[in-house]
Amino acid sequence: MNGRNIRVLREERGMTLNQLATLSGVSKSYISYIERGMQKNPSIAVLEKLSIALGIEFMKLIESVNEVSKK
C-alpha cells in the first residue's frame, strides 16, 4: 500500500493532519506514518475511518491507493 494518495486527498480538501485526525479518530502520528509509507498495511477499520473523514467512498479510496502503488 502507498499512503501518498491519502496525503493528496487530504491536501486537496485543504485539511491538515490535525483536522483529519480529529475527524477520523485516527491519531495524527499514525496518519503521518501511513502518508510517509512507514505504515504499509493499515487495517480496514482505519482506512474506513479515513475514507469517511475524507468524504470518499471506501472502495474508491482503496482503488486510488492501489493505483498509486502500481506506479
N, C-alpha and C positions, 0 to 999 in steps of 0.2 A: 504494500500500500504506500502511496505517496501523499503526504499531507499538504503539499504545495497548493493543491486546488482548494482546500479548506481555507487557507490563508487568502487566496484570490477571492473566493466567495465572500469572506468576511470583509475584506477591504473594499470590494465592490459595493457593499452595503454600508460603507462608512463606519464600520464597527471596530472598536478597539478590542484587544484581548480581554480587558476587564468587562466590557459590555457583553461579549459573547459568553464569558464565564458566568456572569450573573444571570443571563437569560437561559442558559443551558443547564446550569447546576454542575458543570464540569469545571474543575479547578483551572485557573489561568496557567499554571505551570504545566499541567497535563496537556492542555490545548497547544501550548508552545512546543512541547515535545513532539506532538503529532505534526504540527506545521513544519518543524525543522527536520523531520524524518528520524527523530530519536526514538519515537514510539511507532513502530511499524504496523502493529496489529491491535488497534484499539477495539474494544468489544462492540458488538452490535448495539448494545444499550447506549454506549457513549456516542456512537455515530448517529443513533436515532435522536438523542437529545440535541446534538449539534445541528442535525437537519431541521428540526423543529425551530430552533433558535435562529437559524439562517433563513428560514422560510422557503425551504426547498424540499421536495418530496424525497423520502429516504432512498428510494431506488435511483433517483436521478443523482443524488449525492454519491452513491456507491458507483454508479456508472461513470460519473465525471472523474472521480478519484482514480478509478481503474484506468480510464483513458489516459490520464496524465502519467500514470505509472508505466504505460507501454511505450512512452516516448523516450 
